[in-house]
């Protein structure tokens, strides 16, 4: 059974085997388009913020004397 996938860039069917030079892409052109999209930040891996900015406001970090020695 032959496994095929769709090229992430143009959606063309690509045969998934050791002879497929640009897999999962159908061509060098599609591979470079995808690389350019990552470089220009059109693609991004979503991450959850480590902290809630609203929480920082409640701690008083924005007060003028917060970082002064007492």
N, C-alpha and C positions, 0 to 999 in steps of 0.2 A: 504494500500500500504506500503510495506517495503522499507525503505530507506537504501541504501548501499553506502559505500564510499571505496576508495582504501587506503590501509595502506600506509602512507607516506614513509615507509622504503622499503617494499618488493612488494608493489602494489597488494597484495592479497585483495579480496573483504571482507569487514567487514560490518556486519549488524549493523546499527546505532539505538540502542535502550538502554533502561535502564539496560539491562542484559549484555551489552558489557563492560566487566571489564576494558579493556585497550584502549577503543576508543579514538582517531581515529586509533590506532594501532591494529594489529591483536593479538599481544602477548606482554608479558613483555620483551622478548628479543628485539623485534623491538623498543619498547619504550626506552629501555636502549641504543640501538645503536644510536637512534636519540639524546638522551641526551648527549652521548659521542661526537657526531659530533658538537653539540652546544658548549660543554666545550672545545673542541680542536679548536674552531673557524672555522670549515669547513662551518658552516652556519653563515651568518651575515645579519643584517638588514641594507640595504644601506641608507646612510645619505648624505645630501648635505653639503659640507663644508661651515662653517659660513663666511669664508673670502677667498679671492683669494691671495695665496702667492705672486703672481706677483705684486699685489697692494702694499704689504708691502715693496717690493724692491724699488718701486717708491717713497715711503715715506721717505726713507733714514735711516731706522732702522739698516741697516748694516754699517753705517758710524761710525767710531771710536768715534767721539765726540758727537753723537746724544743724549746720556743720561747724558752728563756732564752739570753741572749748568752753566748758562751764567751770 
